[in-house]
Amino acid sequence: MKLPHTATSTNATRDIVVIGASSGGVAALMALVQTLPADFPAPIFVVQHVGADAQSILPQLLDRVSSLAAKHAQDGEAFAAGTIYVAPPDHHLLLEGDRILVKRGPKENRFRPSIDALFRSAAYSYGPRVIGVVLTGYLDDGTSGLWSLQRLGGVAVVQDPQDAESPAMPANALGYVEADHVVPLAELGSLLVQLTLAPVPATPRVTKKEVELLDIEFRIAKADNAFALGIIQQGQLTSFTCPECHGALTQLIEGKLIRYRCHTGHAYTANALLGEVTQAVEGFLYQSMRGLEEVHMLLQSLGEHFMQQQQQQVAALFAHKAKTASAQARQLHQLILEHESLSGDLQFKEGYEE
């Protein structure tokens, strides 16, 4: 089945560039845009992970060093070649038709903006016209989106992990996507110029189910109601719950990649979910320790009260119970110190420095 929005003329070239970056991304993006010519023939759309309450000055930084204009994307604006559009904080950057969408749909891997959301929207709208680039960063946002992008005929480009300030994100992408190009940052600009001159191949045929899932996830990112769209029926319902809202999670499979969506729309890769769940365990342990310390203080206070009332036997009982609660709190504290927060980045603790 063909996607509904990916028709291309026979002389079309790859004219949509989407880039995702996280830790170390600002420096990497500045280095990249310096190498692009003023007549670069495609718009560039960038998601750089940034805190929801941060004041992003990335467009200004890019504008200073690049011959291309850079700006924060605005909802509904038409895009043009030779311009760099940056996702504003706490908003997904999406593409549809000849317009940019800036929406506050559900977070993916606890991120908004999400690299995956941008890549999927580009893949859905433009298919083989898209060049997707994953740069330096932690964890694996961008992996799922890059897989979809390549599945629909786009070109998958990944920064060489050995060249990245934070290698986990590009290395995770390479673990699940057979990238078309793996290059150091210094070679990326010239590669993008070459790719934008290449003719666009035919749009691959994909299954009806794949198109339906892409459509649903695109609409979720645009802030449509995930439950009403039927996201739960798109995968296998699990016994896991969403770390963000505790909604039911359904499991989705993309090639070798396992990921999850909750019925309110939040999305996680297996790596991100593992990290969130193990962090939540630490939070629960601290809550339990706090509760036992409060029990200790209450019992101790009651013991002192009964001691003042000359009820030594009752006071001794409360004092004993207080010591027991205190010992249990210390045991939980030790468990917290020994508890390890896990994620898919475990594989990069040896061999790479993050």
Long-range contacts (C-beta under 8 A, 24 or more apart in sequence): 1-205, 1-206, 1-207, 1-208, 1-210, 1-211, 2-203, 2-205, 2-206, 3-124, 3-127, 3-152, 3-203, 3-206, 3-211, 3-214, 4-211, 5-96, 5-97, 5-124, 5-125, 5-126, 5-127, 6-124, 6-125, 6-126, 6-127, 6-128, 6-129, 6-152, 6-153, 6-203, 7-203, 8-127, 8-128, 8-129, 8-200, 8-203, 11-199, 12-129, 12-199, 12-200, 13-41, 13-129, 13-196, 13-197, 13-198, 13-199, 13-200, 14-42, 14-128, 14-129, 14-130, 14-131, 14-154, 14-155, 14-195, 14-196, 14-198, 14-200, 15-41, 15-42, 15-43, 15-81, 15-129, 15-196, 16-42, 16-43, 16-45, 16-95, 16-122, 16-126, 16-129, 16-130, 16-131, 17-42, 17-43, 17-44, 17-45, 17-130, 17-131, 17-133, 17-192, 17-196, 18-44, 18-45, 18-46, 18-47, 18-95, 18-118, 18-119, 18-122, 18-130, 18-131, 18-132, 18-133, 18-149, 19-44, 19-45, 19-46, 19-47, 19-132, 19-133, 19-135, 20-46, 20-47, 20-115, 20-118, 20-119, 20-132, 20-133, 20-134, 20-135, 20-137, 20-141, 20-142, 20-145, 20-169, 21-46, 21-47, 21-48, 21-49, 21-115, 21-134, 21-135, 21-136, 21-137, 21-169, 22-48, 22-49, 22-115, 22-136, 22-137, 22-138, 22-139, 22-141, 22-166, 22-169, 23-49, 23-136, 23-137, 23-138, 23-165, 23-166, 23-169, 23-354, 24-135, 24-136, 24-137, 24-164, 24-165, 24-166, 25-49, 25-135, 25-136, 25-137, 26-58, 26-61, 27-165, 28-135, 28-136, 28-159, 28-164, 28-165, 28-185, 29-58, 29-62, 29-135, 30-61, 30-62, 30-65, 31-185, 31-186, 32-135, 32-185, 32-188, 32-189, 33-62, 33-65, 33-66, 33-68, 33-70, 33-84, 33-189, 34-65, 34-66, 34-189, 35-186, 35-188, 35-189, 35-190, 36-66, 36-67, 36-68, 36-189, 36-192, 36-193, 37-67, 37-193, 38-67, 38-68, 38-82, 39-82, 40-68, 40-81, 40-82, 40-192, 40-193, 40-196, 41-81, 41-82, 41-196, 41-197, 42-81, 42-82, 42-131, 42-196, 43-79, 43-80, 43-81, 43-82, 43-83, 43-84, 43-85, 44-68, 44-83, 44-84, 44-85, 45-73, 45-79, 45-85, 45-87, 45-93, 45-95, 45-100, 45-118, 45-122, 46-84, 46-85, 46-86, 46-87, 46-93, 47-87, 47-93, 47-113, 47-114, 47-115, 47-117, 47-118, 48-86, 48-87, 49-111, 49-113, 49-115, 49-137, 49-141, 50-89, 50-113, 51-89, 52-89, 52-90, 52-112, 53-89, 53-90, 54-89, 55-89, 56-86, 56-88, 56-89, 58-86, 59-84, 59-86, 62-86, 73-100, 73-102, 74-100, 74-102, 75-100, 75-101, 75-102, 75-103, 76-100, 76-101, 87-113, 87-118, 88-113, 89-113, 92-117, 92-118, 92-221, 92-222, 93-117, 93-118, 94-118, 94-121, 94-218, 94-221, 94-222, 95-121, 95-122, 95-125, 95-126, 96-121, 96-125, 96-218, 97-125, 101-222, 103-221, 103-222, 103-223, 104-223, 105-220, 105-221, 105-222, 105-223, 105-224, 105-265, 106-220, 106-221, 106-223, 106-226, 106-264, 106-265, 106-266, 106-267, 107-244, 107-266, 107-267, 108-141, 108-221, 108-266, 108-267, 108-268, 109-139, 109-140, 109-141, 109-267, 109-268, 109-269, 109-272, 110-243, 110-244, 110-272, 110-276, 111-141, 114-141, 114-145, 114-221, 114-267, 115-141, 115-142, 115-145, 116-141, 116-142, 116-143, 116-144, 116-145, 116-267, 117-145, 117-217, 117-221, 118-145, 119-144, 119-145, 119-146, 119-148, 119-149, 120-144, 120-145, 120-148, 120-149, 120-214, 120-217, 120-218, 120-221, 121-218, 121-221, 122-149, 122-154, 123-148, 123-149, 123-151, 123-152, 123-154, 123-214, 124-148, 124-152, 124-214, 124-215, 124-218, 126-154, 127-152, 127-153, 127-154, 127-203, 127-204, 128-152, 128-153, 128-154, 128-200, 128-201, 128-202, 128-203, 128-204, 129-154, 129-200, 130-154, 130-155, 131-155, 131-157, 131-192, 131-195, 131-196, 132-156, 132-157, 133-157, 133-158, 133-159, 133-188, 133-192, 134-158, 134-159, 134-169, 134-170, 134-173, 135-159, 135-164, 135-169, 135-170, 135-185, 136-164, 136-165, 136-166, 136-167, 136-169, 136-170, 137-164, 137-166, 137-168, 137-169, 137-170, 138-166, 138-168, 138-169, 138-345, 138-354, 139-168, 139-169, 139-172, 139-269, 139-271, 139-272, 139-275, 139-343, 139-344, 139-345, 140-168, 140-169, 140-172, 140-173, 140-269, 140-271, 140-272, 140-344, 141-169, 141-269, 141-272, 142-169, 142-173, 143-169, 143-172, 143-173, 143-175, 143-176, 143-177, 143-257, 143-269, 144-254, 144-257, 144-259, 144-269, 146-173, 146-177, 146-179, 147-176, 147-177, 147-254, 147-255, 147-257, 148-214, 148-254, 150-177, 150-178, 150-179, 150-180, 151-204, 151-206, 151-210, 151-254, 152-203, 152-204, 152-206, 153-200, 153-201, 153-202, 153-203, 153-204, 155-180, 155-181, 155-195, 156-180, 156-181, 157-181, 157-182, 157-183, 157-188, 157-191, 157-192, 157-195, 158-182, 159-183, 159-184, 159-185, 159-188, 160-184, 161-352, 166-354, 167-348, 167-352, 167-354, 168-344, 168-345, 168-348, 168-352, 168-354, 171-348, 171-352, 172-271, 172-344, 175-256, 176-254, 176-255, 176-256, 176-257, 177-255, 209-234, 213-252, 217-261, 217-267, 220-261, 220-265, 225-265, 226-261, 226-262, 226-263, 226-264, 226-265, 227-263, 227-264, 231-261, 231-263, 231-265, 232-263, 234-261, 235-260, 235-261, 240-273, 240-277, 242-266, 242-268, 243-268, 243-273, 243-276, 243-277, 243-279, 243-280, 249-273, 269-344, 270-344, 271-343, 271-344, 271-345, 272-343, 272-344, 274-342, 274-343, 274-344, 275-341, 275-342, 275-343, 275-344, 275-345, 278-339, 278-340, 278-341, 278-342, 278-343, 279-341, 281-339, 282-336, 282-339, 282-341, 285-332, 285-335, 285-336, 285-339, 286-336, 288-332, 289-329, 289-332, 289-333, 289-336, 292-325, 292-326, 292-328, 292-329, 292-332, 293-325, 293-326, 293-329, 295-322, 295-325, 296-322, 296-325, 296-326, 296-329, 299-325
